[in-house]
Amino acid sequence: MTVLLTGATGFLGSRIAHALIATHSEPVVVLGRGDPSHLRARMVEALRVAGEGPFDGRHVGQLRCVSGDVTKPWLGLSPALYARLAGEVDAVWHCASDIALTGERERLYRVNVHGTTEVLAFARATPQRCQLVHISSVAVAGARPNGRVMESDLSDLHGFETHYDASKFTVECLVRQWAERHSRPVVVFRPSIVAADRKLPEGAAGHSLSVLGDMLEAVSQGGAPGIPAQRPGARRLTLRLRVPSDANFNIVGDRYATEMMIRIGHDRRYQGAAAHTFHVVHPQPTPLRDLLAVIEEQYPGLRIECADDDVPDPSDAEQFVAASLTGFLRYCRHQRVYDRSNATAASPGLADPAPIDAAFLRGALGVTRRGADHSGSTR
């Protein structure tokens, strides 16, 4: 089975690529920007990181890199190559996406909406046997504050927190319409925050929590508006964040998420003109307080308080953090949970993931030293 994969150099896409190549020995055609030789070098490194070790040379021959761009007509390919690929692939996994939570609407829609439209056009040119897999997000639920989100739900009733949410919702609508119009099945995955429980190598594609950890470390070393560098003897600092004290969010480990998606999207075949949708989430939400406790442990002298309402007279530091984490803080205000009945039924035998505990969060943030050790460091 030959698989065309977009977004393969990203955090999640590289893990899907590794599973397809190294575990299932499938030929994978990676579509990405840049010269094919440079794209291949990036992919081999991404696969090394995803596999947590050297990328076995036995599998290198399964990787083919093609220079293209999902936002361009014909995916940026020549008509001849476009037609040839459409005729030879047995599956299309569309992982490419702009995940900037607070990105500008035009930018997000160009990549997420227009890019998916081009991928759908390509999928239409493939044989009926070709299975389309689309990576969406739980963010399609928009600004829905609470309740149980079913895998069949797709509504704009509550509006959206950001342009990112709106773009992912619009894309899912397009995918459903495509399936109905062309009488083709589509597999749609809605992952939550997919994170690794270990520090990633410098330069590797990151996830939301690793990006947060990098920002915190940069601020601690150099300080920021109103935030002193975290050196021994630095004054104590209290930050008030406008999030409910009982806020939570859903984090799922990358190994579990990848295994579930491969079992559902690769190992099973689907029929009918429908989008088969699956929540790739952890069965238990993670309290925000758990994450904040890990951050406070790492940076002695820092105390983070949650506020249900607007923070009165915010300090320079509080304004800086609120501006830097706008999208993240908005999602922390939700109290909704995600049904996973379809996903568990379609992946029998897959054990539930381990709890998201302090050790997982430290690894996801890239924390390598406990707070006591950090306080004794010199910079």
Order of alpha helices (4+ residues) and beta strands (2+ residues): beta-alpha-beta-alpha-alpha-beta-alpha-beta-alpha-alpha-beta-beta-alpha-beta-beta-alpha-beta-beta-beta-alpha-beta-beta-alpha-beta-alpha-alpha-beta-alpha-alpha-alpha
